[in-house]
């Protein structure tokens, strides 16, 4: 992406690289890490290309909340577990419970 921007500010080429990255991320089961978020935030600062709102919670904090929610569910404290789910949902995070544990990802706008 940087090569395209350094080459006569080739914006279409740079955005093509960005959207290829996004397509690849959407095909994986692993959530994008904090560096991917920083990339999107930096591109947004440069181009104003996305409608980013609010502060995104770091992955480590989300992981901690998911673990806390799992513990509450195990203790049958469902109202408190639901409150954590609601809080994460408001931040654009989807939780999926399965027999293998809870999986989460950030919703794409």
C-alpha positions as CSV (number, residue, x, y, z in Angstrom):
1,X,0.0,0.0,0.0
2,X,2.8,2.4,0.9
3,X,4.6,1.6,-2.4
4,X,1.5,2.8,-4.3
5,X,1.2,5.9,-2.2
6,X,4.9,6.7,-2.7
7,X,4.5,6.2,-6.5
8,X,2.9,9.4,-7.5
9,X,0.2,9.0,-4.8
10,X,-1.4,6.1,-6.6
11,X,-4.6,6.1,-4.5
12,X,-6.5,3.5,-6.6
13,X,-3.6,1.1,-6.3
14,X,-3.3,1.7,-2.6
15,X,-7.0,1.2,-1.9
16,X,-6.9,-2.0,-4.1
17,X,-4.2,-3.4,-1.7
18,X,-6.3,-2.4,1.3
19,X,-9.4,-4.0,0.1
20,X,-7.5,-7.2,-0.9
21,X,-6.3,-7.3,2.7
22,X,-9.9,-6.9,4.0
23,X,-11.2,-9.7,1.7
24,X,-8.4,-12.0,3.0
25,X,-9.3,-11.1,6.6
26,X,-13.0,-11.9,5.9
27,X,-12.1,-15.3,4.7
28,X,-10.3,-16.3,7.9
29,X,-11.8,-17.5,11.1
30,X,-9.3,-15.6,13.2
31,X,-10.2,-12.0,14.2
32,X,-8.0,-9.3,12.8
33,X,-5.4,-8.1,15.4
34,X,-4.8,-4.7,16.7
35,X,-2.3,-3.9,13.9
36,X,-5.1,-4.4,11.4
37,X,-7.3,-1.9,13.3
38,X,-4.5,0.6,13.4
39,X,-4.0,0.2,9.6
40,X,-7.7,0.9,9.0
41,X,-7.7,3.9,11.4
42,X,-4.6,5.3,9.6
43,X,-6.2,4.9,6.2
44,X,-9.3,6.6,7.5
45,X,-7.3,9.5,8.8
46,X,-5.7,9.8,5.4
47,X,-8.7,9.3,3.1
48,X,-11.8,9.6,5.4
49,X,-12.8,6.4,3.7
50,X,-14.7,4.7,6.6
51,X,-17.2,5.7,9.2
52,X,-15.4,4.8,12.3
53,X,-17.2,5.8,15.5
54,X,-16.2,5.5,19.1
55,X,-13.3,3.9,20.7
56,X,-12.6,0.3,19.9
57,X,-11.8,-1.9,22.9
58,X,-8.4,-3.6,22.7
59,X,-8.6,-7.4,22.0
60,X,-7.1,-8.2,25.4
61,X,-9.9,-6.4,27.1
62,X,-12.5,-8.2,25.0
63,X,-10.8,-11.6,25.8
64,X,-11.0,-10.8,29.5
65,X,-14.7,-9.9,29.3
66,X,-15.4,-13.1,27.3
67,X,-13.7,-15.2,30.0
68,X,-15.6,-13.4,32.7
69,X,-18.8,-14.0,30.9
70,X,-18.0,-17.7,30.5
71,X,-17.3,-17.9,34.2
72,X,-20.6,-16.3,35.0
73,X,-22.4,-18.7,32.7
74,X,-20.7,-21.6,34.4
75,X,-21.9,-20.2,37.7
76,X,-25.4,-19.8,36.3
77,X,-25.2,-16.0,36.8
78,X,-27.0,-15.5,33.5
79,X,-28.2,-11.9,34.0
80,X,-24.7,-10.7,34.6
81,X,-23.4,-12.8,31.6
82,X,-26.1,-11.3,29.4
83,X,-25.1,-7.8,30.5
84,X,-21.5,-8.4,29.3
85,X,-22.8,-9.8,26.0
86,X,-25.0,-6.7,25.6
87,X,-22.1,-4.4,26.4
88,X,-19.9,-6.2,23.8
89,X,-22.7,-6.1,21.2
90,X,-23.0,-2.4,21.7
91,X,-19.3,-2.2,20.8
92,X,-19.9,-4.1,17.6
93,X,-18.6,-7.5,18.9
94,X,-20.5,-10.7,18.1
95,X,-20.2,-13.7,20.5
96,X,-20.9,-17.3,19.4
97,X,-21.2,-19.9,22.1
98,X,-20.4,-23.5,21.2
99,X,-19.3,-26.7,23.0
100,X,-15.7,-25.7,22.2
101,X,-16.1,-22.4,24.0
102,X,-17.0,-18.8,23.1
103,X,-15.7,-17.4,19.8
104,X,-15.9,-13.6,19.1
105,X,-15.3,-11.2,16.3
106,X,-15.8,-7.6,15.5
107,X,-18.7,-6.9,13.2
108,X,-17.9,-5.1,10.0
109,X,-19.8,-1.9,9.4
